[in-house]
Amino acid sequence: MGQQLTVAEQRQQAAKTFRGDIQRMESEISAALPPHIPAERFIRVVITAVQGDPALLDADRKTLFEASMRAAQDGLLPDKREGALVIFKGRVQWMPMIGGILKKVRNSGELVSIGAHIAYENDRFAYVLGDEERIEHEPKLDGDRGKPRAAYAIAKTKDGGIYREVMSLGEIEKVRKVSRAANNGPWVEWWEEMARKTVLRRLSKRLPMSTDLDDLIRRDDDLYDFSKKGADGQVDRMFKPVADPLRDTIEHEAGGEEEEQPATEERPEGEAAAPADDETQAGGTKQQKGRERLYVAAREAAGKGSTALADFRANLTDQQDRALDPILAELMQAAERADEDGDRPADDDGFPGDEALQTLRENA
């Protein structure tokens, strides 16, 4: 009993020390928080989170403060609704949850509406493709809804566009299995939350979001081991960009941050440009070839339908995806034609864009 009291006293002392330390950080926290969240309220929520999970005090204390500051910078509360402080390998990490992500997206004004839901076995759920793609979901209100069947997300943009994403239970489980905390932590305590967040992450690659929102959705990438291979020997690539063989070749393409270039003299139409030095010509050729290979792979994915194109884009880096802007309308039209023809590969066999991505890597 004495030893137990000693342990309890040690925890009380650790909690008291943490409370004092976090309160002394009030000015830094206040500077990081958006105006509508008082620092006092945020600090109370952090203290409550630590009291509810004493193991946080046993983790690396520095990372606990860093994770708390990251939550403040995101303008979300670590209350297990907007986000949570989770432990991974003795370090504390900040993990935004679906409630916080949806809150930030809605408040941003960049979308008219957005939502993510779970469909269960006893719900009425239908995902219809074709000329009028739609999702129909009627939750069973009385009785057992059964086991999870799928997760889906829908977003409406200001220009009237509607974006949909549906993931089967098998696809969601692929994501869970590459989590370094697949059998503990968030995926065990809040499976539904993590499933909704997973399908939202996949949808977000196609949405007009700011960089801040995109970063928020991917805040917990460190919790996933994207090098892990499944039983079929293939790497699970559900929402993480694949290896980037073209980073150097298209890093200055449309949409990316470009270095300031020296001014060039205008020349009459039809007049040949002055030859550049060998290094400049080589760099330009390399960028052009990289862009051409990217376009070929993207067109191949589009030829398999809108789902294949969406999954292909979801596995590109942001710079690669922005580089597709000049042919995006063409890709969307090609994907729509493929959908109408009904010539699409089954999703059960894995990622529909694998072949296109493999071609892209082999020719990089």
N, C-alpha and C positions, 0 to 999 in steps of 0.2 A: 504494500500500500504506500509505504514511504517513497519508493522509487517512482510509483505512478504520480504521486503528488509532485515529486521533483520534476518529472517530465511536464506535468500540467503547468507548473510554475514557470518552467523554461519557455513554454509556448506563450504563456501570458506575457512574460518579459519581452519575448521576440515581437509579439503583437503590439505591445506598448511602444517599443523602439521604432517599429515600422510606422505606427501612427504618427509619432513625432516627426520622423524623417519625411513622410509624405506631406504633412502639414507645412513643414518648412519649405517645401517646393511649391507652395501655393502661387507665388509670383510667376514662376516658370510655367506652371500648368495653366494659369490664367492667360498668359501670352499665347499659349498653343491652342486654347479652346476657342470656338466660335463665340460671338457675343451673347447668343441666347442660352448658353450653358454656364451658370455660375461655377466658379472654381470650387466653392464650398460643397456644392451638390456633387460634383464629380468626385471630389476626395472622399465624401461619405460613401459613394457607391464603391469606390476602390477598397476602402476599409471593410465594407460589408462583404465584398467578394473574397477578401483574404480571410475574414472570419468564417465564412462559409466553406472555405477550402484551406485549412491550416497547412496543407502540404506546400502551398505557395511560399510559405515562410522558410521551408526547408530547401527550396530551390535557390539557385544563384540570385542573390539579392539585387545585384546590379541589373540583371535582366528583368527582374520584376519591376523596377523603376522605369527601365527603358520601354517595356511593354505598356506600362501605364501612360507614359508620355506619348507613345504611338497612338493609343486610343484617343487621347486628348487631341492630338493633331488631326485625327480622322473625324473629330466632333461626335464621337459615339461613346456610350456608357458601357462599361464592362459588367453588365447586369444579367448576362446569359440570355438576353433577348436581342439587344443590339450587337453584342459582342461578348467575348469571354477571354479570360486569362488562362491559358492552358500550359501544361508542363510537358516538355519534350527533352529527354536526356538531361534532366537536371536544370534546364533553362526554361524560363517563362517566355511565352510568345503570345502576342496579341492576335486574336482571331475574330475578325468581324463575322457576325452571323447574318442569316438571311433577313431578319427584321431590320438590322442596321443598314444593310446594303440597300434594301428597298426604300428605306427612309431617305437615305442620301440621294438615291436616283430620283425619287419623286420630288424632293426639295430642290433638286438642281434645275428643274424646269426644262431639261433636255428631252424628256419624253412626256407624252400625254398620260400614259399609264403603263404599269408593268406589274407582273405578278408571277408567282411560281407556286405550284401545287403538287400534291401527291394523289394519284388515283389508286384506289384499293380494289381488291378482287370483286367485292360485292357492290361496288359503284357501277353506274352505267358510264362507260368511257369509250369514246370513238375518236380516232384520228383519221380524217378523211383527206386524201390527196386528190389531185386532178385540177380541173379548171377553177374550182372554188375550194381551195384548201381550208379546212376548219377543224377545230377541236371541240368536241361535245363532252361535257362531264357533269353528271348528276350524282353527287355524293349520296350514299345511303344514310339517311338521317336517323333511322331506328334500327337498333340491333348492331351486330358485329359487322364491320366493314371489310373484314378479312385482312389478308396480308397485302403489303404494298405491291402494286403491279407495274407502275410507271411513274415518272415525274415529268412535268411539262412547265414551260414558261412562255408567256405571251407578253409582247410589248407593242405599244402603239406610238408611232412617231408623229411629230407635228405636221408632217406633210401627208398624213393619212395612211402611211404604210403600217402594216401589221406583220410582225415577226413572230414566228412560232418555233419552238424547239421541244422535241419529245425524246425522252431517254427511257429505254426499257430497264427492268430491274437488273438484267444481266449487265447492261452498260454501266449502270450506277455502281454495281459491285466491282466492276473492273477498276473504277476510280478508287473505291474504298481499299482494294487490295494493294494499290501502290502507295497508300498512305503509310507513313512510318508508325502511325498509331492506329492501324486498321482494327485491332482487337481491344482497344482501350481508348479512353478519352472521348472526344466529340463524336466519333463514329459509333460508339457504344451508347453514350448518354443521350445523344440527340441525332439519331439516325435520320429521322424525317427532315430535320433542319439541314443536315449536311447534304441530303439528296436534293432538296430544293435548291440549295446553293450550287450544287454541281451542275444542274441543268441550266441555272441562270448564268453561270460562268461560261458555259458553252454558247448560250445565246448571245452573250455580251460581245463576242467577237464581231458580230454583224451589226451592232447598234452604234448610233452616233453618240458615243460617250466621250467625255473629256478624259485626259490622261489621269487625272486624280481619281476619277471613279473607276477607271480600268485598273489602276494600281490597288485600289481598295478591294476590289473583287478578288485579286490575286495575292492578297496580303499574306495568306498562309501557304504559299507555294513551298516554303521550307519544310512543311510537314509531309510532303510527298516525295517519294523516291521514283523519279520518272525514268530511271535506268532499269527498273525492275521488269523482268519479262514474265509473261503469263505462261500457262501450261502449253500453249501453242508455240512458244518460243518467240513470240512477237512482243515488242515493247508496247505497253498500253499508252496511247497518246490521246486522251480524251479531251483535255483542255490546256495542255502545256505545249508551247511551240516546240517543234522538233529541232534537232541540231541545225545550226544555221550556216550551211556551206556557202551561202551567197552574201553573208553580212558585208564583206569587203567590196563586193561587186555592185551592190545596189544601195549602199548606205547614203548616197546623195540623190536618190530618186525622188520623185514627186511626193510631197507630204513629209519628208524627213527634214532634219535640220541641216542646212547646207552652209558650207563655209563661204565666206564672202569672196567672190571672184573678181579679178581685175577687170576693169571696163574694157570692152572691145569696140573697135571702130565698126560702124555700120558700112555695109558694102552693097553695091547695086545688085538687084536680083539676078541670079544666074552667074555671078562672078564667083570663082572658086575661092575658098578661104585659103589664107596663107598656111603653109604646112607647119604643124606644131612640132615641138621637139619630140624625140623618140619616147621619152618617159610619159609625156602628156598623151601621146597617141596610144601608147600601150594601156594606160589607165582607162582612157575612154573606151577602147575596144573591150577591155575586161568588163567594164560596167555594162556595155551594150550586150555582150554575150550572156552575162548573168541575167539581165532583164529578159532577153529572148527565151532563155531556158525556163524562167519563171512563167512567162506567158504561155509557153507550150504546155507545161504541166497544169496550169490553171485551166486552159481550154480543154484539156483531156478530162479533168474533173468535171467541168461544166457539162461536157457531153454525156455524163452519166446522170445528170439531174441536179436539182437544187439542193438536195440533202448532201450529195457528194461534194458539191461546190462549197457548201457551208462548212462541212467538216474539213475540207482541204484548207480553207481560209482560217479555220480555228487553229490549225497547226502551223501557221506561219508566224514569223515575228511581226511586230507592228510595222517595221520598215518594209518588209516584203509585202504585207497586206496593203500598205499605202501605195506601193509601187504598182499595184493592180488598178489604181484609179482610172488611168487612161482607157482601159479596156473593160471596165466594170460593167457598163451597160451591155456590151457585147456578151460578156459572160452570163449575165442574168438572163438575157434573151435566149442564149443557147441552152441554159439549164431549164428554162420554161418549156422550150421545144422538146427537150428530152423527157420532161415530166409528162407532156401530152402524148408522146409516143409510147410511154410506158416502159422504155428500155432502161431500167434501173437495176443495179445489183442489190441483192438482199442485204439488209443491215446485219443479219445474224452472223454473217461471215466476217465481221470485223469492220474496220474503218474503210469506208467506200473510196477514200482518196489515197489509199496506200500505194496503189500502182503508179499514180501520178507523182506522188512524193518520191517514190523509189526512183523513177525516171529523172526527177529533178536532182536527186543526190548523186546518181550515177554519172550524170553529165556535168556536175558542178566543177 
